[in-house]
Amino acid sequence: MNRALAFLALAALAALAHASLPLPTDARGQPTLAPMLAQVTPAVVNIAVLVRQPEQNPLLRDPFFRRFFELPDRPARPQVSAGSGVIIDAARGLVITNHHVVKDAQEVVVTLKDRRQFPAKIVGSDPGTDIALLRIPAERLTAIPIGDSDALQVGDFVVAIGNPFGIGQTVTSGIVSALGRSGLSMEGYEDFVQTDAPINPGNSGGALVNLAGELVGINSAIIGPAGGNVGIGFAVPSNMARVIVDQILRYGEVKRGRVGLATQDLTPDLAKSFNVPVTEGALVASVEPGSPADRAGLKPRDVVVAVNGRPVRSSADMRNRIGLIPIGEEFEVRGFREGRPFTARGRVGEPFTVSTSAAGAAVPQLAGAKVGNIEAGMPMHGKIEGALVTEVEPGSAAYRNGLRAGDIVVGVGRARVRSAQEFLAALRAPESPLRITLIRGDFQVTLIIR
């Protein structure tokens, strides 16, 4: 009797679950995602990347060490890795994927669902958001429509499509588990969509779609033992990816500007003390004199709750909203000042510039980069201590790892860096992976270099 009751209960739950799914039905009346997937899966591609495998022992990378012990100058061993991508523009052959999928790539090959293969060119890449844009010389492509990730709600049904473990295109389903996740890797601008749709290695760069067949995220990261799926996956929101793609197409990279303010999370206690009717937002801690934020009228103790109409629930949200506005474009900030609503408008400014004549020392561990000290007369002199990146050669190892001219390195691993000399000294015995903390524009960014 108990077994019969249990069976009936399970059947009732299954019927309720099916009844709640807004799915079309097949000829037998069964709910199915097949019609939607038939439209979108041709837009999801497999990506094969050829990279050079570095020597594990750092001493083996030193030419002097190799000559001293008469070791042959063996070329780095090639290694092939697999990922996924999404066609977003069929006419131009544009494919979006993750930065970490194509980082250090020597060759990139895209395989379509119909098994056609094409060499891909990397149009641009942004380590901060883990987004990269490729172009393939192909015809008869299918693109996926880009949806509004801001419209997502916890509990919405989503489908993940990708190439897990390189076995071929695979579809999994789940729900949106959380929104606005950040602080996962500290590598950049994070506003992840969390989902329990199974995501495994190889899914990176693949599509997260809603039941309307719209792209709402680019699968990017997972949390799990040995890199396996345990129902916690993360995707870059489609709205963030769209902004990055627009800048890459315009500039070849993402140019982040400067507003000139520092913020912290608003807590309930702070909200009460400042007499504001909200408990989430970004509290302005300081405003740089003469900066765009200062000219816009922002003041310390202001509580920001929206930027350009998009909600701000934390300091990380503020960083994401401002960091994705192109240089020269306007921003509108809404919030509370002394308990009363206020609106401020300004224009994102240029980051601190580095003189082309600025001297710099080469960084052996980061080929293509030069660093120097912050000298008198530079805009940032007296405001911050660190090693100034004076030059980064486009396409170099340093460039591919996300370093840019104008960055100010303030830490390597656990060590504080106050000058170029301290930076170079800290790199002589680095941890693995190498973690570099730097100031870029208004924000602190951590680059993880393996």
Secondary structure, DSSP 8 states (H G I E B T S, - for coil): -HHHHHHHHHHHHHHHHHHHS---B-TTS-B-SHHHHHHHGGGEEEEEEEEEE--SSGGGG-HHHHHHTT------EEEEEEEEEEEEETTTTEEEE-HHHHTTEEEEEEE-TTS-EEE-EEEEEETTTTEEEEE---SS-----B--GGG--TT-EEEEEE-GGGS--EEEEEEEEEEEE--SS-SS---EEEE-S---TT-TT-EEEETTS-EEEEEEEE-SGGG--SS-EEEEEHHHHHHHHHHHHHHSS--B-B--EEEEE--HHHHHHTT-S-S-SEEEEEE-TTSHHHHHT--TT-EEEEETTEE--SHHHHHHHHHTSBTT-EEEEEEEETTEEEEEEEE-B------TT---EE-TTSTTEEEEE--TTSTTTTT--SEEEEEE-TTSHHHHTT--TT-EEEEETTEE--SHHHHHHHTTS--SSEEEEEEETTEEEEEEE-
